């Protein structure tokens, strides 16, 4: 048992504080809002990109998330 007593002990991995995670949470929230806009509302009067290319590209995800588009 003497060999087990001399084995190096590893410290636990540090845990990030909420203050350290806040910028990542804000960035992820912003990215999700932008994604939600393009999947759900990129057509009609509020369209940022003219034409139907974005609508057609996101047609199936729109229906998957239960957004009407017809």
N, C-alpha and C positions, 0 to 999 in steps of 0.2 A: 503494500500500500504506500510505500514511501514515494514511488514514482508518480502516483496520482496527486500527492501533495505538492509536488514541484511543477506540475503542469501550469502553463500560463493561463490566467483568467482573462477573459475578454469582457470589456465593458459593453453595456447595451448600447444600441444605436441611439443617437440623439433624436428626440422628437421635436418637430418644428412647432413653434408657438403660433397662435392665431395671427399675430401681427406679421409674422414672416410669410404666412400663407395668403394674406389679404390681397396682395397684388396679383397673384395667380388666380384667385377666386374672381376678382374683378375682371381680369382679362378673359377668363372662361365664360363668365356671364355675358360680357359684351359680344364675344364670338357666337354664343348661343342665340342672343337676340338678333344679330345680323342674319344668322342661318334661318331663324324662325321667320324673319321678314322675307327673305328670298323664297322660302318654301311656301309661305302662306299668303303673301300680299304683293308679290312682284307682278302686278298686272293692273290694267285699268288706269284710273286717274292718278294714282300714287306711284306709278311706275318710274323707276330711276333709269332703266335701260329700255329704249324704244324697241319695238318689235316683239315677236313672240318666242325668241330663242331661249330665254331664261325659263319662260313658262313651259315650253315643250321639254326642256332638259330636266325640269323638276316636276314633271307631270305625275309620275308614279309615286314619288315620295309625298307629294301633296295629298293624294288619295290615301296613302298609307297612314298619314297623320290626321285623316278625316277632314281636310279642308275641301270645301266645294270649289269647283272651278268651271262648271258648265252651267 
